[in-house]
Amino acid sequence: MDNTSNKELTNTTQSTGTTKAPAEFTAAVLQYPFDSDLLLKKSKKIRRALLADGTVRLKKKIAVLGGSTTHDIVRMMDLFLLGHGIEAQFYESEYAQYYEDAVFGSEELDRFQPDLVFIHTTFRNLRELPAATMSAEEVKALEDSTFAHFEAAWDGVRGRLHCPVIQNNFDLPPYRLFGNSDASDIHGTVRFVNALNARFADYAAAHDSFYLHDLNYLSACYGLDAWQDEAFWSMYKYAMTLRAIPTMSFSVANIIKSIFGKNKKALVLDLDNTLWGGIVGDDGPDGLEIGEETAQGETFRAFQAYLKRQKEIGVLLAVDSKNDEENALAGLNHPAGVLRPDDFVEIKANWEPKHQNFLQIAQDIGILPESMVFVDDNPAERAIVRDGIEGTAVPEIGRPEEYIRVLDRSGFFEVTSFTADDAKRAEMYRENAQRRSLEATFADYGDYLRSLDMKAEIGAFKELFYPRITQLTNKSNQFNLTTKRYTEEEIRAAAEDPDTITLCGRLEDRFGDNGIVSLIVGSKAMVLEEKPGEKERPNGQVALLIDLWLMSCRVLKRDMEFAMMDELVKSCMAQNIRMIFGYYYPTAKNGMVRDFYARMGFTKIAEDEKGNTTWKFEIPAGYEHQNRYIRVNG
């Protein structure tokens, strides 16, 4: 990761005639495989260029509690997060004060109120290791006390700061006292580290908003001998060599951007020499290298198998290929291949420019181009897409043998939660394509909606759905009135708060289940009135203030927003609430809902110079349902 520079990034002039920033000062330099030396040497210039590029970024506060020196870790995390669209403000604990800050807190940390805490500890922070003279019971007691030490830190952060926690597991020791038996002997340090890592993993599996950073795997990939540097530890208390720090920071930044909804959603793939060896239009399907007959064919088959597994975790696959569609489909139906045409949510095989097809794919499946990753063996095509579509990830995939490693290490689809809806995502998008085809056959849109035979379940948040609800709040950008983000702990708190109304909506139709697609969170508050010569004071009436209203764009124009409005009114009336206030805060992406509240029957009562608007709805005694096409709750 640290030895490869982005040599193909050049200071060329775009077709628009504008001059590009030097490659070393663009976001592309932050993509894997990156040049660690360059990042460490020119971090300030790269940071300035990123902050000046016009990107509207999510603002987050991140506390780094270190068991070793963390300054350069924070410096590199800052760059990678900027590349992911997150502008972070950092708090750093004093050297090796991670436990004190986590368990006992500090005035500065408590005042900082982080959105996330990263506890950076390593093998160096294991205070005691098993001695050769210990009994098995004594070793187990040491393991228990060591685990309890870290558990106290996690519980301290979660209990006091109520935010997600990322914790390193342990890298392996630089020596093995018992040789190969160190992994099996009860006194072995390797066995001790592995046992603790297993317990850390069990804790992560059992606790919401707790994420394990796999330092063990990362250091193995880097190479343990290169990872650790005794001189750096002795002189500077760096737990790893300086050149390994960007690798470590990049990995943590991937977890953070996933938690805050900045993952990519789709892989847009070329075909010839990307999914198979050869050119299907020239060589024919029988002449392609795919399968176990040749080493190259086996490599492409393994890549297809990897992509198939990506689809299983919810990554959308699409094709963008310069090919006749007939040839493309013949290649995808090759008997030795793993992927089939129905594994893709969209196949664009034609002779149009690839960047145009790329944009059309984004429009057809209803996601932003910046949420997609373009994978093509041709460096010229990569450059055209990279230069022509701002914010799109275009990895330098290298040779076929490197395709899997580059995509996997890039962390585009870092998994921090995995739900049933994720597993069905490709199926949901294919069903949407069927809906679009059906829509084209109807002259009347209302008749089309009736033909869908839609059914919705709308009700208060349930614990079973907390992970998906959290995920949706951190992903939805276009149909999100306030773009407020929630952690799973905050979702749980809202659901259990008697002064909060929550609604989540699930939509199903003749083609399939769309899953949870819409959310509302509203808090109760006393209405204030102002009389001449007097200050505002409560007038005794309770209103609902909508903190969050969002909907997945894949169900736009399906009446789901009206069904949610009807259920919101119903919930309010059941609690004797007759007034609802809604808020719209404009961003670069949510302009489509600027007038949403007007369509729902609200009246605009305020607007500031930034375009933030406040809306009011007084529930009439004879409120009429606005949803006309969806059967709700049976």
MOQUIUR-V678808 format. One record per residue. SS is DSSP state (helix for helix, strand for strand, loop for the rest). NEAR is the number of other C-alpha atoms within 10 Angstrom. Layout:
BEGIN
SS_NEAR, SS_NEAR
END
This chain:
BEGIN
loop_18, loop_18, loop_10, loop_12, loop_17, loop_18, loop_10, loop_12, loop_14, loop_13, loop_12, loop_13, strand_12, loop_12, loop_10, loop_7, loop_8, loop_9, strand_11, loop_14, loop_14, loop_13, helix_17, helix_23, helix_20, loop_17, helix_20, helix_20, helix_22, helix_25, loop_23, loop_24, loop_23, loop_21, loop_21, helix_22, helix_17, helix_14, helix_23, helix_16, helix_10, loop_12, helix_18, helix_14, helix_12, helix_22, helix_21, helix_12, helix_17, helix_18, helix_15, loop_9, loop_11, loop_8, loop_15, loop_13, loop_16, strand_15, strand_13, strand_15, strand_16, strand_22, strand_22, strand_22, strand_26, strand_24, loop_24, loop_23, loop_21, loop_21, helix_14, helix_15, helix_22, helix_22, helix_19, helix_23, helix_25, helix_23, helix_27, helix_26, helix_24, helix_22, helix_24, loop_24, loop_17, strand_23, strand_19, strand_20, strand_15, strand_19, strand_18, strand_19, loop_24, loop_16, loop_14, loop_18, loop_14, helix_23, helix_22, helix_15, helix_22, helix_25, helix_20, helix_12, loop_17, loop_13, helix_9, helix_11, helix_16, helix_12, helix_8, helix_16, loop_17, loop_20, loop_20, strand_25, strand_27, strand_22, strand_26, strand_25, loop_23, loop_21, helix_18, helix_17, helix_14, loop_12, loop_7, loop_9, loop_15, loop_19, loop_13, loop_13, loop_9, loop_13, loop_13, helix_13, helix_10, helix_14, helix_20, helix_16, helix_12, helix_17, helix_20, helix_13, helix_12, helix_16, helix_16, helix_12, helix_13, helix_19, helix_15, helix_14, helix_20, helix_21, helix_15, helix_19, helix_23, helix_20, helix_12, helix_14, helix_20, loop_19, loop_21, strand_22, strand_23, strand_21, strand_23, strand_20, loop_25, loop_24, loop_24, loop_23, loop_15, loop_14, loop_11, loop_14, loop_14, loop_15, helix_11, helix_11, helix_15, helix_17, helix_17, loop_13, loop_16, loop_20, loop_23, loop_23, helix_23, helix_24, helix_18, helix_23, helix_22, helix_18, helix_15, helix_17, helix_21, helix_13, helix_16, helix_20, helix_16, helix_11, helix_15, helix_17, helix_13, helix_9, loop_9, loop_16, loop_22, strand_20, strand_23, strand_21, strand_22, loop_18, helix_23, helix_19, helix_14, helix_18, helix_21, helix_14, helix_12, helix_15, loop_12, helix_17, helix_12, helix_13, helix_20, loop_21, loop_17, helix_14, helix_12, helix_14, helix_16, helix_10, helix_8, helix_11, loop_18, loop_23, loop_25, loop_23, loop_16, helix_18, helix_17, helix_22, helix_24, helix_27, helix_25, helix_20, helix_20, helix_25, helix_21, helix_25, helix_23, helix_25, helix_21, helix_27, helix_25, helix_22, helix_25, loop_22, loop_18, loop_23, loop_23, loop_24, loop_20, strand_25, strand_25, strand_24, strand_22, loop_24, loop_23, strand_21, loop_18, loop_21, loop_28, strand_28, strand_20, loop_19, loop_20, helix_24, helix_17, helix_10, helix_12, loop_13, helix_22, helix_12, helix_14, loop_20, strand_26, loop_28, loop_20, loop_14, loop_10, loop_10, helix_13, helix_17, helix_22, helix_19, helix_23, helix_26, helix_23, helix_22, helix_24, helix_21, helix_16, helix_18, helix_21, helix_19, helix_12, helix_18, helix_22, helix_15, loop_19, loop_22, loop_23, strand_26, strand_23, strand_24, strand_23, strand_28, strand_24, strand_19, loop_20, loop_14, helix_15, helix_11, helix_17, helix_24, helix_17, helix_17, helix_28, helix_21, loop_15, loop_17, loop_14, loop_17, loop_22, loop_21, loop_21, loop_16, helix_16, helix_13, helix_19, loop_21, loop_23, strand_22, strand_21, strand_23, strand_21, strand_16, loop_13, loop_13, loop_14, helix_21, helix_20, helix_13, helix_21, helix_24, helix_17, helix_16, helix_23, helix_19, helix_12, helix_15, helix_18, loop_16, loop_20, loop_18, helix_22, helix_18, helix_17, strand_27, strand_22, strand_25, strand_24, loop_25, loop_21, loop_15, helix_14, helix_11, helix_18, helix_22, helix_16, helix_15, helix_20, helix_18, helix_17, helix_15, loop_15, loop_11, loop_20, loop_19, strand_24, loop_21, loop_23, loop_25, loop_22, loop_15, loop_12, helix_20, helix_16, helix_14, helix_22, helix_20, helix_15, helix_19, helix_21, helix_15, helix_19, helix_21, loop_21, loop_24, loop_22, loop_19, loop_14, loop_19, loop_15, loop_13, loop_14, helix_12, helix_17, helix_19, helix_16, loop_18, helix_21, helix_23, helix_23, helix_20, helix_20, helix_20, helix_19, helix_21, helix_16, helix_12, helix_17, helix_12, helix_11, helix_13, helix_17, loop_11, loop_10, loop_13, loop_9, loop_10, helix_14, helix_12, helix_12, helix_18, helix_20, helix_13, helix_15, loop_19, loop_14, strand_21, strand_19, strand_22, strand_19, strand_21, strand_19, loop_15, loop_22, loop_15, helix_13, helix_8, helix_15, helix_20, helix_20, helix_20, helix_22, helix_22, helix_24, helix_21, helix_26, helix_21, helix_20, loop_22, loop_24, loop_20, loop_21, strand_28, loop_27, loop_20, loop_24, loop_15, loop_18, loop_21, loop_24, helix_21, helix_18, helix_16, helix_23, helix_17, helix_12, helix_19, helix_20, helix_15, loop_12, loop_10, loop_13, strand_18, strand_24, strand_23, strand_21, strand_22, strand_24, strand_19, strand_22, strand_18, strand_17, loop_12, loop_16, strand_15, strand_18, strand_22, strand_20, strand_21, strand_21, strand_26, strand_25, strand_20, strand_22, strand_23, strand_19, strand_17, strand_16, strand_14, strand_15, strand_14, strand_13, loop_11, loop_8, loop_6, loop_6, loop_8, loop_9, loop_12, strand_12, strand_12, strand_11, strand_11, strand_14, strand_19, strand_23, strand_25, strand_21, strand_22, strand_18, strand_22, strand_24, strand_24, strand_25, loop_22, helix_17, helix_15, helix_16, loop_13, loop_11, loop_21, loop_17, helix_26, helix_22, helix_19, helix_22, helix_26, helix_18, helix_19, helix_18, helix_22, helix_20, helix_16, helix_17, helix_21, helix_14, helix_10, loop_10, loop_12, loop_19, loop_18, strand_19, strand_22, strand_21, strand_23, strand_22, strand_26, loop_18, loop_19, loop_17, loop_10, loop_15, loop_18, helix_17, helix_12, helix_18, loop_19, loop_14, helix_16, helix_21, helix_14, helix_11, loop_14, loop_15, loop_19, strand_16, strand_17, strand_10, strand_12, strand_13, loop_8, loop_6, loop_8, loop_13, loop_15, strand_19, strand_18, strand_20, strand_21, strand_20, strand_16, loop_18, loop_10, loop_8, loop_6, loop_11, loop_9, loop_13, loop_15, loop_18, loop_14, loop_21, strand_23, strand_15, strand_20, loop_11, loop_7
END
